């Protein structure tokens, strides 16, 4: 799926305004190093977090666009591959050699609302890494021979993704929840598009979307902010300011469609089910409330064997009756909508109806009688998971967190601000949002594998409104 220069993954965000001169802001808390933010005249944001004891650095160029902005499904992801195929001044071999000479690594991925190009190296390699990424992104060749050669690579990647049950179920969920709309498209694109994407398609996507006012150049670790600003001015100045910086605000909100898709395959030993209601945007005041509700519902995997120690009531119900192998709740938020729900994996295929019934019953309970104790536990767990993820995963996760926060909020939230936002969620907030988003709402369902035990859509949908706890 990835070359030795590349690695990929998935995720989302929104816009911000440009300024006419360089400004530097800073966000900080006692437990977090300062995040410095500068905005260049063309709208490009430079942001960094210096860590005094770090010997290595991660830098990244992030675009506030992704497959959702494809004029032809699959173009954004295809373009990502082509940026690594050389420039007029660097062949593919030279590109690889220069990265290896500084002990570096380049990674990239395309998501529905985000495209990322990151580099990791020793502190001394930051200027060269920035130069290389800037050259790749500013001067792609998009040669016909390279485009044709890359088709087979992307088709193989698509085949691998289709075999990844977790990725496949969420692709199906998006496709059914946002039917016929760009947010529902497969990030890699259908086979027919992969086989026919042209240089003109790639150039059109680049011209329409890769603008400085939709970019963040971020760094973390052994980085110097003033140096990053200088490097951005030198190597990323070729990107123009977009003709309409607020274009995405004017884009019609995707229509959530209550519907289902089932891919039955009796050769599987299990069934994967994803059920979701329409969620909220990442910038919504109810974002953290929805996230706390997901935390109350919880996650569980029978291989961990920890059900008696977990606070989620649903965990005890499902584990106690051996209804499923695992489940996890999610809150996926985009610029103007979202998906909130659960992913269930079960080999107990003849009792899927019970698994779904008890899950939805717990969802409904949130609008009637969530307890103060479970809300407080969920908030503590969420704060720990959110903040520990940044400290445990290194500078790459910090760089990505910086970029996503800037796209969504215009700045980076500090740990204190995150804690305060989570602490502010009350039992009354849980009940209000659950009544608005979970009670008697349309649902999208995607199921794969041994689906014969899953009740029909109308029956499941009726459970969303007929339960009395």
C-alpha positions, 0 to 999 in steps of 0.5 A: 500500500505504501512505498518506503517513502509513504504511509497513509491513514484517514480523518477530517476539518474546516476554514479560516481567514487570511491576513495581509501581514505576518502575525505571531500568536501563541497558545500555552498552558502550564502542562503544554509547551507554547504553540506559536502561530504566524499568518503569512500575507498569502494566508498560509499559517505557520504553527509550531511547538518547540520541545526543548529536549527533543533531538528530532523534529516533525514538519508537515504541510496540511491542506484543508481539502480532501476527497470531498472536494474531488471533481472526479472521485479519487483525484485527490488521492491519486494526486497525492501519489504523483507528488512523490514521483519527482520534480523538474529538478529532482528525479524520484531517485534523487528525492529518495536519496536526499531524504535518506541522506538526512536520515529522514522519512516522508509520509502522506495521506488523503482523507475526506477533508484533509491532505497531509505531507509530513517529514521527520528528521533530525533537527539539522534536517528541517531546512532540507526536508522543508525544501524537498516537500516544498519542491514536491508540492510546488513543482509536480511533473504529473507525467503521463507515464508516471500517471499510467504506472501509478494506476496499478499501484492504486488499484492494488491499494484499493484491493487491500483496503477492501480486505480491511474489514474496519476500513471497508465497513466505514467506507460503506457507512459513509456511502450509504449515509451520504448517498451520491454526495462527495462526502460519501465517496470512497477516498481512493475512488472507484476502479473506473475512475482510477483507470481513467484519471488524466493529467488534466484532472490532476491539474484541475484539482490542484488549481481549484483546491491547493491554495495558501489560505487552505494550508498549514505548515506545522512543526513540532519537536526540535523546531524554531518558529522563526526558522519555520516562518523563513522556510515557509516564505522561501519554499511555500510561497508559490501557492496562491491565495484562493479566489474565494477563501470561504468557498467551503462555507457556501458548499451545500451541507450534505444530506444525511440519508436514513438507509442501509447497505448489506454485503452478505458473505457467508464465508466469513466467521463474523459480522461487522455492523456500523450504525450511525445517526447524523452527528455534529460538525467539529466546530459545533458547541455540542461536539464535546457533548456528543463525544462524552456520550460516546465515552459513556457508551464505551468500547470493549473487546473480549480479548482484553477480558476487562468487562467487570472493571469497565463502567459502561453499562452496555459493556456489561450487557454485551459481555455478560451475554456473549453477544459480540466480540467487540464494539466501539463508539465513534464521533466523526465530525466534518466541516458541516456534519458528522456521523455518531454511532457504533461499530460492532463485530460479532461471531454470535450471528444468530443473536445480532438482533439482541446486540443491536436492540440493547445498544439502541436501548442504551442510546435512548436511555441517554435522553431520559436518565443518564446518571451523574456518576457515569457522566463524570467517569466518562468525562475523566476517561475522555480527558485522559484518552485525549490528552495522553494520545498527544504525549504518547504518540510523539511529534507527528500526532502533535503536528497533526493536532495543531493543523486540525485545530487551526482548520477548525478553530483558527488556533490550537486548543490547549489541554486546559481548554480541552479539559474545561470544554469536557468538564462543562458537559452536564447531565442536562446537556447529555439529555438535551443532545441525546433527545435531539440527535439520538431519540427517534432519528434516522439511522444509517446502517452498513453490515458485512459478512454473515448478516442473516441475523440482522433484522430488517431496517424498518424494525431497527428504525422503529427501535429508535422511538418505541423504547421505554426504559 
